[in-house]
């Protein structure tokens, strides 16, 4: 009887842990949950989030195998807020099979979402993703907790926060610093962005040099700033005037604005706003400002290129803010767009509030068809400190420089070509003059001389003389000549003249002129001794 009692007691002891809702947290451990830093609010999109959503768990083996409590267990995945479940379709009783088939098991994002069992759209805030592993006794249907873990995550507020951008305060717009003021650092001050972000705000100051004849907007769009400064949180900084002098401004005029930014949750720079650009200027030792007046006249052609006579006068504008006044000595003129020669009138002195004598030179553009020239000037103020007065003019217009053919007239003997008579037409084929690469914009052929002589016995053949010696037609390549009024600079209209004005010009060797001139019917009598003489003048404009 005693032996039977012991057997029953052992059996009851074996099944006791499974008789109720118990737990054994040592069966599955550790449990690691991997989540990206910025999860989408819609859980469906977690499947493609990077780095991927993932759960990894390790089961305790017995005799080298997983016990049935693990291999036949279930898993419950939920999303909680403040300890309360807000997303998850399953309960402890309905949780799906975990599929725990190896000592270490990894579930990817798709598997995790299937364990969640529903799509949820989460509001901005802080949550927990929780996973719980359960085992169940198939004989008694009793359950127990085999392991659990939770991991916090945040859904960011994706609503774009709008900010009032900073505004420039100092220097005030169009401020002109005096000589005394620029001896001290220049103070820059601006308003902060509103509202203030939670993250630290970085303010970036960008300053541009504004050349003569340029505007703030032009320079900001096309040029790099000469000074860039950054400061965190603060809304003011000072910059030494020496930093501006290092850039050798030709105008001592500047524009600036400030950018506000912060570092986003992804580590990127997020722009919050930019102030409107304002300007300021510094007196150059109080002496004022130099400027130029440029005149350009076509001089002629040299070696296939146009040349120009350039005259420049320099102005010395007295500063409106008062201070020192002084003369300027202009020493050098250079050009990045061509060559300068015959410059013998430098250096030249610019009087206080006055204009310098004219500086003249010959200018030849690098590009034959150029319409704009650029000149740079280097000078010294007589201010006791030898401050430089360097500036430039990059938009000097070049006038049209049409070759004057009269100074380069060339007469062709028609024997260079061929002349034949067919019926009552004199047909001339004349090669086109090689213009050495220059573009011909128009041509003209003129009959400047026409004579027909005949023997006395044939004078009766000499009829309708008024019709002889006129062009009937002519071509240059595929372009037909016209008798109408020609396009400038070729002018006039007569049947003694043919014009060709190609719309785009032409260069190099082309099909020759073919000209047809009216002649009287030629006699078949040998006694007539007829002779026809014609002289054709060709005019080229390029």
C-alpha positions in Angstrom: 0.0 0.0 0.0 2.9 2.3 0.8 4.5 1.8 -2.6 1.3 2.7 -4.5 1.1 6.0 -2.6 4.6 7.0 -3.6 3.8 6.4 -7.3 0.7 8.6 -7.2 2.6 11.3 -5.4 5.3 11.4 -8.0 2.8 11.6 -10.8 1.0 14.5 -9.2 4.3 16.3 -8.6 5.2 16.0 -12.4 2.0 17.5 -13.7 1.7 20.2 -11.0 3.5 23.0 -12.9 1.0 22.6 -15.8 -2.2 22.4 -13.8 -2.8 26.2 -13.8 -1.8 29.5 -15.6 1.9 29.5 -14.6 5.1 30.8 -16.1 8.7 29.7 -16.7 10.6 32.7 -18.0 13.8 30.7 -18.3 12.6 28.6 -21.2 13.1 31.3 -23.9 15.8 33.8 -23.2 17.3 36.1 -24.3 14.8 37.9 -26.5 16.1 40.8 -28.7 13.8 43.2 -30.6 15.4 45.3 -33.4 13.6 48.5 -34.6 14.7 51.3 -36.8 15.2 54.8 -35.3 12.2 56.3 -37.3 9.3 53.9 -37.7 6.4 54.8 -40.0 3.1 55.6 -38.3 1.4 52.9 -40.4 2.5 49.5 -39.2 2.0 48.0 -42.7 5.0 50.1 -43.8 7.2 48.4 -41.2 7.7 45.6 -43.7 10.0 47.8 -45.8 11.5 49.9 -42.9 15.3 50.1 -42.7 17.1 48.8 -40.8 14.5 46.0 -40.7 12.1 45.2 -37.9 13.3 41.9 -36.4 12.8 39.6 -33.3 15.4 37.1 -32.3 15.0 34.6 -29.4 16.9 31.7 -28.0 15.3 28.5 -26.5 16.7 26.4 -23.8 17.5 22.9 -25.0 17.2 19.7 -23.0 19.4 16.8 -24.0 20.3 18.7 -27.2 16.6 19.2 -28.3 14.0 21.9 -27.8 11.3 20.8 -25.3 7.8 20.6 -26.5 6.9 23.6 -24.4 8.9 25.7 -26.9 8.5 23.9 -30.2 4.7 23.7 -29.8 4.3 27.1 -28.1 2.6 30.3 -29.3 3.7 33.9 -29.6 1.7 37.1 -28.8 2.9 40.4 -30.3 1.3 43.7 -29.3 1.9 47.4 -29.3 1.3 49.2 -26.0 1.1 52.8 -24.8 1.4 53.5 -21.1 1.1 49.8 -20.4 -2.2 49.4 -22.4 -2.5 47.4 -25.6 -3.5 49.7 -28.5 -2.6 47.4 -31.4 -2.7 43.6 -31.8 -5.5 41.2 -32.9 -4.6 38.3 -30.7 -4.9 37.3 -27.0 -3.1 34.8 -24.9 -5.7 32.2 -25.7 -5.8 33.0 -29.5 -2.1 33.7 -30.1 -0.7 32.0 -33.3 2.0 29.3 -33.3 5.5 30.7 -32.9 7.2 28.2 -35.3 10.1 27.9 -32.9 12.0 25.2 -34.7 15.6 25.8 -33.7 17.6 26.8 -30.6 18.0 30.3 -32.0 15.1 31.7 -34.1 14.8 34.9 -36.0 11.5 36.4 -37.3 11.6 39.1 -40.0 9.3 42.1 -40.3 6.6 40.2 -42.3 6.4 37.5 -39.6 6.3 40.1 -36.8 3.4 41.9 -38.6 1.6 38.6 -39.0 1.9 38.0 -35.3 0.5 41.5 -34.7 -2.5 40.5 -36.8 -3.8 43.9 -37.8 -2.9 47.2 -39.4 -2.6 50.2 -37.1 -1.9 53.8 -37.7 -0.2 55.2 -34.7 -0.4 58.8 -33.5 2.8 60.7 -32.7 4.1 59.5 -29.3 6.0 56.9 -27.4 5.1 53.2 -27.6 6.4 49.7 -26.7 6.5 46.7 -29.0 6.0 43.6 -26.8 6.5 39.9 -27.6 5.4 37.1 -25.2 6.1 33.4 -25.8 3.6 30.9 -24.2 3.6 27.1 -23.8 0.5 25.0 -23.6 -0.1 21.4 -22.2 -2.1 19.7 -25.0 -3.5 17.3 -22.4 -4.9 19.9 -20.0 -4.8 23.0 -22.2 -3.0 24.7 -19.4 -0.7 27.7 -20.5 2.4 29.3 -19.2 4.7 32.2 -20.0 8.0 31.0 -21.4 9.6 34.4 -22.0 8.8 38.0 -22.8 10.4 41.3 -23.8 9.4 44.9 -24.8 11.2 47.7 -26.7 10.3 51.4 -26.7 10.0 53.4 -29.9 8.7 56.8 -30.9 6.4 57.9 -33.8 7.6 61.4 -34.8 5.2 64.2 -35.5 5.4 64.4 -39.3 3.4 67.7 -39.5 5.8 70.3 -40.9 6.4 73.0 -38.3 6.5 76.4 -39.8 8.9 79.0 -38.5 9.1 82.8 -38.8 12.6 83.3 -40.4 15.3 85.5 -38.8 15.5 89.1 -39.7 18.6 91.2 -40.1 19.0 93.9 -37.4 22.6 95.1 -37.5 24.1 96.4 -39.7 21.0 98.3 -40.7 20.2 98.1 -44.4 22.4 100.5 -46.5 24.5 101.4 -43.5 27.7 103.2 -44.5 30.5 102.7 -41.9 32.9 105.6 -41.4 36.6 105.3 -41.1 36.4 105.4 -37.3 33.7 102.7 -37.2 35.6 100.2 -39.3 38.5 100.3 -36.8 36.3 98.2 -34.6 34.8 94.8 -35.4 31.6 94.9 -37.3 28.6 93.7 -35.2 26.0 91.5 -36.8 22.7 90.9 -35.1 19.4 89.3 -36.1 16.2 88.0 -34.6 15.8 84.3 -33.7 13.4 82.0 -35.5 10.0 81.6 -33.9 8.9 79.3 -32.4 12.1 78.0 -31.0 12.7 74.3 -31.9 13.5 71.7 -29.3 16.8 71.0 -31.1 19.7 73.4 -31.1 19.5 76.1 -33.8 22.6 76.8 -35.9 22.8 80.3 -37.5 25.0 80.7 -40.6 26.1 84.2 -41.8 26.9 84.6 -45.5 28.4 87.8 -46.8 29.0 88.8 -50.4 31.1 91.5 -52.0 29.0 93.6 -54.4 31.1 94.9 -57.4 30.4 98.2 -59.1 27.3 98.0 -61.4 26.1 94.8 -59.7 23.1 94.2 -57.5 22.6 92.2 -54.3 20.3 89.7 -56.0 22.7 89.2 -59.0 25.7 88.5 -56.9 23.9 86.2 -54.4 22.6 84.1 -57.2 25.8 83.8 -59.2 28.8 84.2 -56.8 30.1 82.4 -53.7 30.1 84.4 -50.4 33.5 85.9 -49.4 32.8 85.2 -45.6 30.8 82.4 -44.0 30.4 82.2 -40.2 28.5 79.8 -38.0 27.2 80.1 -34.5 25.0 77.9 -32.3 21.9 79.3 -30.6 23.2 82.9 -30.4 21.8 85.7 -32.5 24.8 87.9 -32.8 28.5 87.8 -33.7 31.3 90.2 -34.6 33.7 90.1 -37.6 36.9 92.1 -37.8 37.1 94.6 -40.6 40.4 93.1 -41.6 38.6 90.1 -42.9 36.8 92.3 -45.4 40.0 94.0 -46.5 41.6 90.6 -47.2 39.1 90.1 -50.0 40.2 93.3 -51.7 36.7 94.6 -52.5 36.6 97.0 -55.5 33.6 98.8 -54.1 33.6 98.2 -50.3 29.9 97.4 -50.6 28.5 94.1 -49.2 25.3 92.1 -48.8 24.5 89.6 -46.1 21.8 87.2 -44.8 21.5 84.6 -42.1 20.3 81.0 -42.4 18.7 79.1 -39.5 19.0 75.3 -39.4 18.9 72.3 -37.1 20.0 68.7 -37.2 17.1 66.4 -38.0 16.4 63.0 -36.3 18.1 61.4 -39.3 21.2 63.4 -38.8 20.6 65.7 -41.8 20.7 69.4 -41.8 17.1 70.8 -41.8 16.7 74.4 -43.0 14.3 76.4 -40.9 14.4 79.8 -42.6 16.6 82.5 -44.2 16.5 86.3 -43.6 16.1 88.8 -46.4 19.4 90.0 -47.7 20.5 93.6 -46.7 23.5 95.7 -47.6 26.1 97.9 -46.0 29.3 99.7 -47.1 32.6 100.7 -45.7 34.4 104.0 -46.4 37.8 103.3 -47.9 39.9 105.5 -45.6 37.1 108.1 -46.1 38.2 109.0 -49.6 35.0 108.1 -51.5 34.5 106.0 -54.6 36.1 105.7 -58.0 34.2 104.9 -61.2 34.8 104.9 -65.0 33.3 106.2 -68.2 34.3 104.2 -71.3 34.0 105.1 -75.0 34.8 102.6 -77.7 35.2 103.4 -81.4 36.0 101.0 -84.2 39.5 101.6 -85.5 39.6 99.0 -88.3 40.8 95.5 -89.0 44.2 94.1 -88.4 45.2 90.5 -89.3 41.6 89.5 -89.7 40.4 90.9 -86.4 38.7 94.1 -85.5 40.5 96.7 -83.4 39.0 99.5 -81.3 40.2 102.8 -79.9 39.2 102.9 -76.2 39.0 106.1 -74.1 38.4 106.0 -70.4 38.0 108.8 -67.8 37.9 108.0 -64.1 35.8 109.8 -61.5 36.5 110.4 -57.9 33.2 110.7 -56.0 33.4 112.4 -52.6 31.9 110.3 -49.7 28.5 111.5 -48.6 29.2 110.4 -45.0 32.0 112.9 -44.6 35.5 112.1 -43.5 38.8 112.3 -45.4 39.0 113.3 -49.0 41.9 112.5 -51.3 43.0 111.9 -54.8 43.6 108.5 -56.5 46.4 107.4 -58.7 45.3 104.8 -61.3 48.2 102.7 -62.3 47.1 99.7 -64.4 44.4 98.6 -66.8 44.1 95.0 -67.9 41.6 92.9 -69.8 40.6 89.3 -69.6 38.7 89.4 -72.9 41.4 90.7 -75.2 44.8 92.5 -75.6 45.6 96.2 -74.8 48.3 98.0 -76.7 49.5 101.6 -77.0 48.7 102.4 -73.3 51.1 105.3 -72.7 49.0 107.6 -70.5 49.2 105.8 -67.2 49.6 106.5 -64.3 46.9 109.1 -64.1 45.7 111.1 -61.1 42.0 111.5 -60.3 41.3 114.8 -58.5 39.0 115.0 -55.5 35.5 115.2 -56.7 36.6 115.4 -60.3 37.5 113.5 -63.4 40.8 112.3 -64.7 42.3 113.1 -68.1 41.3 110.6 -70.8 43.3 107.4 -70.9 43.4 105.9 -74.5 44.7 102.7 -75.9 44.0 100.1 -78.7 41.9 97.1 -77.8 41.8 93.8 -79.8 39.3 91.2 -78.6 40.3 87.6 -78.3 37.1 86.5 -80.1 36.6 88.1 -83.5 32.8 88.4 -83.1 32.9 89.6 -79.5 30.3 92.2 -78.5 31.4 92.8 -74.8 34.7 93.7 -73.3 35.9 93.6 -69.7 38.5 96.0 -68.1 40.0 95.8 -64.6 41.6 98.8 -62.9 44.2 99.0 -60.1 44.9 102.2 -58.3 46.1 103.7 -55.0 44.3 106.2 -52.7 46.5 109.1 -51.6 45.1 108.7 -48.0 48.4 108.2 -46.1 47.8 104.5 -45.9 48.1 103.6 -49.7 44.7 101.8 -49.6 43.9 100.2 -53.0 41.2 101.4 -55.3 40.7 98.3 -57.5 37.5 97.8 -59.5 36.3 96.5 -62.9 33.8 97.0 -65.7 32.8 93.7 -67.2 30.1 94.9 -69.5 31.6 97.3 -72.0 29.7 97.2 -75.3 31.8 96.9 -78.5 30.3 98.6 -81.6 29.9 96.8 -84.9 33.2 97.0 -86.7 32.3 96.4 -90.4 35.3 96.2 -92.7 35.6 99.3 -94.9 36.1 97.6 -98.3 37.1 100.9 -100.0 40.3 100.9 -98.1 41.0 97.3 -99.1 39.7 97.4 -102.7 40.7 94.5 -104.9 40.0 94.4 -108.6 39.6 91.0 -110.3 40.4 90.5 -114.0 37.6 88.4 -115.4 40.3 86.2 -117.0 40.6 84.6 -113.5 37.3 83.1 -114.3 35.6 82.1 -117.6 33.4 84.0 -120.0 31.3 82.5 -122.8 28.6 83.8 -125.2 25.5 81.7 -125.8 22.9 83.3 -128.1 22.6 86.8 -126.9 23.9 86.2 -123.4 27.4 86.7 -122.0 27.9 84.1 -119.3 30.6 84.7 -116.6 31.8 82.2 -114.0 33.9 84.0 -111.3 35.5 82.2 -108.3 34.5 83.7 -104.9 37.3 85.6 -103.1 38.7 83.7 -100.1 38.1 86.0 -97.1 40.6 84.2 -94.9 38.0 82.7 -92.6 35.9 85.9 -92.1 32.1 85.7 -92.4 30.8 87.4 -95.5 27.4 89.1 -94.7 26.6 90.3 -98.3 28.0 90.6 -101.8 27.4 92.7 -104.8 28.3 92.4 -108.5 28.2 95.6 -110.7 28.6 96.2 -114.4 30.9 99.2 -114.4 31.9 99.0 -118.0 30.3 97.4 -121.1 31.2 98.0 -124.7 30.4 96.3 -128.0 32.2 97.2 -131.2 31.3 96.0 -134.7 32.7 96.5 -138.2 31.2 99.1 -140.5 29.7 96.5 -142.7 27.5 95.2 -139.8 26.2 98.5 -138.3 22.7 97.6 -139.5 22.8 94.8 -136.8 23.3 97.3 -134.0 19.7 97.5 -132.7 18.1 98.0 -129.3 21.4 99.2 -127.8 19.6 100.4 -124.6 19.0 96.7 -123.6 22.5 95.6 -123.9 25.0 95.3 -121.0 22.4 94.6 -118.3 22.3 91.6 -116.0 19.5 89.2 -116.8 20.2 86.9 -113.7 23.0 85.6 -111.5 23.7 83.1 -108.8 26.2 82.6 -106.0 26.1 78.9 -105.2 22.3 78.2 -104.8 21.5 81.7 -103.8 19.9 83.8 -106.6 20.9 87.5 -106.9 18.3 90.2 -106.6 17.7 93.5 -108.4 15.6 94.9 -105.5 17.0 97.3 -102.9 19.7 95.6 -101.1 20.1 95.1 -97.3 22.3 97.6 -95.5 25.2 98.2 -95.9 24.9 97.4 -99.6 22.5 99.9 -101.2 21.1 100.8 -104.6 18.9 99.1 -107.2 19.7 98.8 -110.9 19.9 96.0 -113.5 23.6 96.9 -113.6 23.8 95.5 -110.1 23.0 92.1 -108.5 22.9 91.6 -104.7 23.3 88.6 -102.4 22.4 88.9 -98.8 22.5 85.4 -97.2 20.5 85.3 -93.9 23.4 83.7 -91.9 26.4 84.8 -93.9 29.0 82.4 -95.4 32.6 81.6 -95.0 35.3 79.8 -97.0 35.3 78.6 -100.5 31.8 78.4 -102.2 30.4 77.7 -105.6 31.5 80.7 -107.8 29.4 83.5 -109.2 27.5 82.8 -112.4 26.4 85.9 -114.1 24.3 86.4 -117.3 24.5 89.7 -119.2 22.2 90.7 -122.1 24.0 91.1 -125.5 22.8 91.9 -129.0 22.3 89.0 -131.4 25.7 88.1 -132.8 26.3 88.3 -136.5 27.3 85.2 -138.4 29.3 87.4 -140.9 33.0 87.2 -140.4 33.3 90.7 -141.6 31.5 92.1 -138.6 34.5 91.6 -136.3 32.3 91.9 -133.2 34.0 92.4 -129.8 32.4 92.7 -126.4 34.2 94.0 -123.4 32.8 94.0 -119.9 34.2 94.9 -116.5 32.6 93.5 -113.3 33.2 94.9 -109.8 32.6 92.6 -106.9 31.9 94.1 -103.4 32.2 92.0 -100.3 31.0 93.0 -96.9 32.0 91.1 -93.8 
